[in-house]
Amino acid sequence: MSESFHTLLRSRLQEFREDGIPSYRERILDANFYEDMVTTLVGVRKAGKTYATYQVIDQELQSGRLSSLDQVCYLHFDDESLMTFAVHHLSQIDEALLQIAPDIHAKPILYVFDEIHKIEGWEGYVLRLLRKRNSRILVTGSSADLEPEKVDRQLRGKSVAEHIYPLSFTEFCRWHGADTHSAKWSPKGRAIVEQLFELYLRWGAFPGLHNTTTNRERELLLKTYCSTIVASDFLEKSKGVDPVLLKHYIFRLLQNNTGPYTHKRMLDALAGMQVATDKRQLYALAHLAEENYLFDFLPIYAASQAKMNQNPRKVYCADWALANAVAFPTQFQPQRALEAVVYWELKRRGYQVRYHRHPRTDYEVDFIAYRTFEEPELAIQVTCQMDDEITLAREIRSLANLTEPAFAQTRRLVLTQRPRAVAGIDVINVMEWLLEA
């Protein structure tokens, strides 16, 4: 390694110690470190992973597990000066650390590597670090290169993934200084939270939107995010795919947010736009969309994989407002937004999620939520309002048709913005449900 690279490394490590932890807004986050395991923070680009690493470092200091920043090795490989690093340069990091703090290996060390996956062959270096006594390692990134299954293979099963989502509604309220405890709300306090919920529903959950003040700013930022994600996480990772096909494919997914998806329907839609492709390529694109954390494809609740594959999946964009701003810039889609808000909250709470369709009536339940290896815990319908009897009957009948034995103990919920009493069904204000501990 050249002396200039060595000097650069020492400079970057020393800068972090001298500058301290950058200011950050607190997230609901508890990243865990396990013995002989690498912790990875993953999620869609712009979800706040870099600032989450600052919070993790701060939590380690506040808990006493680290006594000072001298025990932290923080490097961000998106730094333009580090982009020329190769894998053989990584072995020099410890040399630079020892020059700064000669006794560092006598204490616990937290290694934090942001976007290290950009260096080909990084896994071997990280595995070697893992064998050091008192070493803990945190790796972050948004690319498909840090997709949990891929990383698990690369790190030989020695990784644990923590998913960072855009802001929950609880986090959103706290960032705005609002009280999230509904039992303590005054009329004014409730009005403030209701206003924040409308803002959350309309403009989404990306942390970067917190500093915007006008709808025009928010719209431009969401469209910029979409362009950045497509360019950085799709076009760069699928060099053999026609960019026109890729952009049309993503746009169609955004248009269909919360709706059913099949490769055949997508194939027909693209053919109507004179965009040529085939099912094999669509399988690859769908996998890439999930790897980059921009979309989830929700399967039906079924006992067999074959039945799941026979039914459409529902597509959910990581941020409902991004989908709305790009695909429907002249028309707000409140029902789609509300359904997506509930879906991502269930994911944050650690649920496995499916939708349900009755085999005889075709009545559909928006979400079945359960823990791994357990019976369904929640059956949820989501609707903006149930003021008219037709909407009420539609939402209730789907829950009432869950007659299979597996649903005997399942709690049935309707989440809505305007609750009304219904016998035998829990109808809950969706805003209050989102703020539950």
C-alpha positions, -999 to +999 in steps of 0.1 A: +000+000+000+014+034-009+023+059+017-005+083+004-031+056+010-017+049+044-018+086+053-054+088+040-065+060+062-050+075+093-065+108+084-100+094+080-098+074+112-085+103+132-111+127+117-139+106+131-123+106+166-118+143+166-151+154+150-172+130+171-205+114+163-224+135+138-258+148+151-286+124+144-323+121+151-331+091+172-348+060+156-365+031+173-334+009+169-318-019+188-290-034+167-277-065+183-242-080+182-238-117+185-206-136+193-187-146+161-213-129+139-213-098+117-243-074+121-255-059+088-279-029+085-298-033+052-327-015+036-338+007+007-315+036-002-323+068+017-339+049+046-314+063+071-288+035+075-258+058+077-273+078+105-285+046+122-248+036+125-241+068+144-269+059+168-255+024+172-221+038+181-237+063+205-257+035+222-225+014+226-209+044+244-239+052+265-242+016+276-205+015+287-197-013+263-172+012+247-155+038+268-145+062+240-144+068+203-109+055+203-124+020+203-143+027+171-130+021+136-154+039+113-149+041+075-174+051+048-164+036+015-187+060-004-160+086+004-146+095-030-110+093-017-116+056-007-133+045-039-099+034-054-093+010-025-088-027-035-092-057-012-055-059-005-056-024+009-081-034+036-054-053+056-037-020+063-066-007+083-053-023+115-018-008+109-034+026+107-054+020+139-023+008+158-004+040+148-033+061+162-038+040+193-011+015+200-030-003+228-063-006+209-063-044+207-063-046+245-099-033+245-131-041+227-132-027+191-163-018+171-156-018+133-182+001+113-179-002+076-204+017+055-208+006+018-178-018+021-195-041-003-182-018-031-148-034-026-147-068-044-136-095-020-143-076+012-158-107+029-125-124+035-111-093+054-143-091+075-141-128+084-105-124+095-115-094+117-142-115+132-116-140+146-100-112+166-107-112+203-132-084+214-141-075+178-176-065+168-184-056+132-213-035+117-217-034+080-242-012+062-254-007+026-285-005+004-273-024-026-283-059-036-247-069-027-259-068+009-290-088+004-292-111+035-291-144+017-262-133-004-242-119+025-249-151+045-234-171+017-204-147+014-198-147+051-203-185+055-234-181+077-217-156+101-241-126+096-273-113+111-293-087+092-312-058+108-336-042+084-338-004+085-371+009+071-382+044+064-397+061+095-425+045+114-454+068+123-442+068+159-407+080+148-423+105+125-443+120+154-414+121+177-393+139+151-420+166+150-421+168+188-456+153+191-468+132+221-473+096+209-492+085+240-529+087+231-541+084+267-524+117+274-537+136+244-555+169+249-579+180+221-551+201+208-525+173+211-548+149+191-554+175+164-516+179+160-511+141+156-540+139+132-523+166+111-491+147+112-508+116+101-522+133+070-487+145+062-473+110+068-499+094+046-495+120+018-457+124+017-444+092+031-416+081+055-382+089+040-362+107+067-348+132+042-383+147+037-383+159+074-364+191+064-387+200+035-413+227+039-434+228+007-452+201-013-432+210-043-399+203-025-413+170-013-425+159-047-391+168-063-372+150-036-393+118-040-388+118-078-350+124-073-349+094-048-366+072-074-342+082-101-312+076-078-324+042-068-331+032-104-297+044-115-276+032-086-293-001-076-309-013-108-291-001-139-257-007-124-266-042-113-283-053-145-260-043-172-274-068-196-310-055-193-324-029-217-327+004-197-360+011-214-374-022-202-361-017-167-376+018-164-410+007-178-410-023-154-404-003-123-429+024-134-456-004-138-448-017-103-451+018-089-485+022-107-496-011-092-486-004-056-507-026-033-523-043-063-519-079-076-489-089-097-482-117-120-455-121-146-481-127-173-499-094-166-466-076-166-456-093-198-489-082-214-486-047-202-451-043-215-461-058-248-488-032-251-461-006-248-439-023-275-413-033-249-400-068-256-391-092-228-399-127-216-409-144-183-374-155-175-362-119-176-392-107-155-383-133-128-348-118-127-362-082-125-386-091-097-358-107-077-337-076-083-365-054-071-367-073-038-329-075-034-327-037-036-354-034-009-376-011-031-404-036-035-420-065-016-441-092-033-467-105-009-479-141-014-512-156-006-517-174+027-515-211+018-502-243+031-481-251+000-456-233-021-474-246-052-506-228-042-487-196-035-472-197-070-506-203-086-520-170-072-510-134-078-487-117-054-494-082-042-467-056-047-457-030-020-433-002-027-409+006+003-425+041+004-461+046-007-456+083-013-427+077-037-450+053-057-478+079-057-455+109-066-440+091-096-469+071-109-499+093-100-484+129-096-518+145-102-539+123-079-534+112-043-543+076-037-553+075+000-566+039+001-534+025-014-512+047+009-531+035+040-528-001+031-491+002+025-486+020+058-502-009+076-482-035+057-448-019+065-458-014+101-465-052+104-431-059+089-414-035+114-431-054+142-415-086+130-446-103+116-447-127+087-474-113+064-497-128+038-530-119+022-560-143+022-586-152-004-614-175+005-613-205-019-651-205-026-663-169-022-631-151-034-635-127-004-601-112+004-585-103+037-558-077+033-533-091+058-528-123+078-500-117+103-482-144+122-450-153+138-428-181+124-441-216+131-472-201+149-509-199+141-522-166+125-523-139+152-540-111+133-564-109+103-566-072+092-588-053+068-577-017+060-601+010+048-601+047+049-637+048+061-668+026+066-695+053+065-716+035+039-732+001+045-717-014+013-682-007+024-690-019+059-705-052+046-675-058+023-649-054+050-668-075+076-678-104+054-641-111+044-632-114+081-663-134+089-654-159+061-622-169+079-637-202+090-607-225+086-595-241+119-562-223+117-581-190+123-600-201+154-579-179+178-570-152+153-579-116+163-599-099+136-593-062+130-605-034+108-581-005+107-597+027+095-595+065+099-631+067+110-640+038+133-676+027+141-689+000+164-693-035+148-703-065+168-676-092+170-650-072+152-623-049+166-626-016+147-596+006+156-584+040+145-554+032+123-535+062+137-538+049+172-529+014+162-497+027+145-487+044+178-492+013+199-460+003+218 
